[in-house]
Amino acid sequence: MDTLAARQQMVDQQIRTWEVLDPRVLDVLCAVPREAFVPPAYRELAFADTPIPIGFGQSMLTPVLQGRILQALNVGASDSVLEIGTGTGYLSACLSLLGRTTHSIDIRSEFTAAATENLRAVPKARVQLETRDAFDGAEFGEYDAIAVTGSMPVYATCFEKALRVGGRLFAVVGVAPVMDAVLVRRVDNTEWIRESLFETVIEPLTNAPAPQGFVF
């Protein structure tokens, strides 16, 4: 497979057609070798418009969704970024190349260990990985952009509190068959604005709060 051509085709035929047009985002998606972040058994699907299983009931998000996340967050070169849900480390790498620093948290040590190895494929990526339950109640610090890569059946406010004023948070809220992708902006010390972006379905974060009576 000509991976460079396949990557460019992914960007042109999938990501652009879903209104991801930010040139910085498109450049990063062309530059990061997505195939290096896909489990070997699924490498032939690296550029396909489909979720890719990565173990433990989780999937690598589709290229289109990853592009929409990056564009929505509008990460600037001086921004500090928090990612909740490292997965294979692909989005971590993209966020890192767009911003100044990226701190990525995952509850599973298997994912953070694999991401550590995968990120070697992107020498310029500056990603701090941490194995931790994002719902453990501990503080996160302050960030300009936060990407929550697993869904939350009910919206948890713990992440938006880690935004600096002017910061943006991407999250997916709800339960299948329809979930709502939202962008949250921190307006000041006491106010946040939530904007609905589009509908999608992704796996929930481990230990995410569930609606009363809801069972995973």
N, C-alpha and C positions, 0 to 999 in steps of 0.2 A: 504493500500500500504506500502511495505517495502521501505521507502524513501532512506535509506542508500544503499540498493541494486540497486534501480532505479538510483540513482545518479552515482554509480560506472558503471552501464551499459551505462548510457549516455556518460560517459567519454571514456569507452572502445570501444563502438560500433559506436559512432558518432564522437566524437572529435578527438580521435587518428587516425581514418581512414582518416581524412582530414589533416594529417601531422602536427598536433599539438602534439609535442613530448617533449617539454621542461618540465622536471620533476617538477620544481617549479610551473609552470602554472597548470599542471595536479593535483598536490597536493592541490592547492587552489580551483580548480573546484570541487574536491572531498570533500573538507572541508566546503565550504560555502553552507548552506541549500537553494538551489535555490527555493524550494517550498515556502519558507517564503517570497519571493519577487514577487510572482505571484498573481494577483488579485484572490480573493476567487472563483469567478465564473469559472475560468480557471485553478484551481489548478491541475486538473487531467492531464493537458497538460504541467505541469512544466518541465518534462524531455523529451518532444517530440521535434523533429527536425522541428519546425514550429514557426513563429513569433506569439506572444501572444498579443492580443489587451489590451492596458492599458488606453484607453480613449483619447479624443481630437485628434483622427486620428493618434495616435502613437502606436507603438508596441514594446514589449520587444524583443530584438534581439535573434536570434536562439543561442543555446549553441555552435554550431560550429563557428559561426561568432564571438561570444564573446571570444572563445578560440583563434581564429586567431588574434584578436586584442591584446590580452594579450601577445601572443608569439611575435608578430611583434614589440611591444613596448619594450620588454626585460627590464622590470622595475627592477632595482636593489634595494637592501635593504635601500640604502641611498638616493634614488631618491624622489624628490617632483613631484607630478602628478597633472595635471589639466584635468578634464573631462567636456566636453561640451555636455550637455544633460543627466540629472540624471536619468530620467525614474523612475523605481521602486527602484533604489539604488543597484541592484545586481552587476553590473560591478564596481560600486563605491567601494563596499565591497572587491571585488577581487583585484582591484588596490591597495587598502589600505593595504591589507595583504602582497602584494608583495613589496611595497615601504615604504617610511618613512612617508609621509603625502599625503593626497589626498584632493583636493579642487574641488568640483563638482557644476556646475552651471546649472540651468534650468530656463526657462522663466516662467514656470507655478508653482505657489505656491502649487497647488494641488499635484504636483509630489514631490516637496521638502518636503512637510508635510508627504506624505505617505512614502517617503524614510526614513525620520527621525524615523518613527515607525518601518519600516522593518529592519533597521540596528540594532535594539535592539537584533535581532537574532544572530548577530555576535559581541559579546562584545569586541573583540580585534580590530575591525575595527576603524580606526581613519579618519573620513571623515568630512570635513567642507562643509556644504551645503549653497548655496546662491541662492536666487531667483533673476534672472537678465536676461535681454536680452543680449546674447553674442555678438550681433551686435550693441550695443549701443555706440560704439566708445571709451569706457573707457579702460584703460590699464588692463592687467591681472597679471602683475608681471613676474617672471621668473621660468620656470619649466624644469625638465629633460625629462619628457614625457607628451604628450597631447593626449587624446583620444577624437575624435569628433564622437559622436554616432548617429548623423543624417547626411543625405547627404547634399551636396552643389551642386546645379545645375552648378554653376561656382565656381572655386576654389577661396576662399577668403584668402588673405595673413595675415589677422589680427592675426590668431592663431599661425602661424609659427614664428612670431616676438616675441612671448612669450617664445620661446625655448632658453635655454642656449646653448652655443656652445657644440656640441656633443649630443644635445638632439634629441628626435625622436617624430614625430607626425603621428598619424593614422587618415586618413580621407577617405570618400567615395565621389567621384566627378562625376557629370553627371546627366542625366535624364533617366527614364525608357524608354525602357526595359533593357538597359545595363548601369551600372555604374561601375566606376573603383575604387577599393580600393587601396590607395596609402600610402606609408611610406615616410615621409619627414624627412631628417636629416639636422641639422644645422652644416655646416662645419666650418664657422668662422663668424665674425661679419656682413659680407655682402653676404654670399653665403649659399644657401640651395640646397640639392640634392633630387630629387623626384624619387621614385622607384615604378613602377606598380606591385601590388601583385596578384590580382585576380579580377574577375568580380562578382558583386552582385547587389542587389536592396534593398534599405531601404528608409523609409520616409524622406523627407527633413527637415532640421532644420527650425523652425519658423523664418521668416524674413531673411532667407538666400538670398543673392543676386541671381537674376535670369537672364538668358540670355535675351538680348533685344528681345522683342516680345513674350517671354515665359510667360504663365499664369498658375498658380497652379490650 
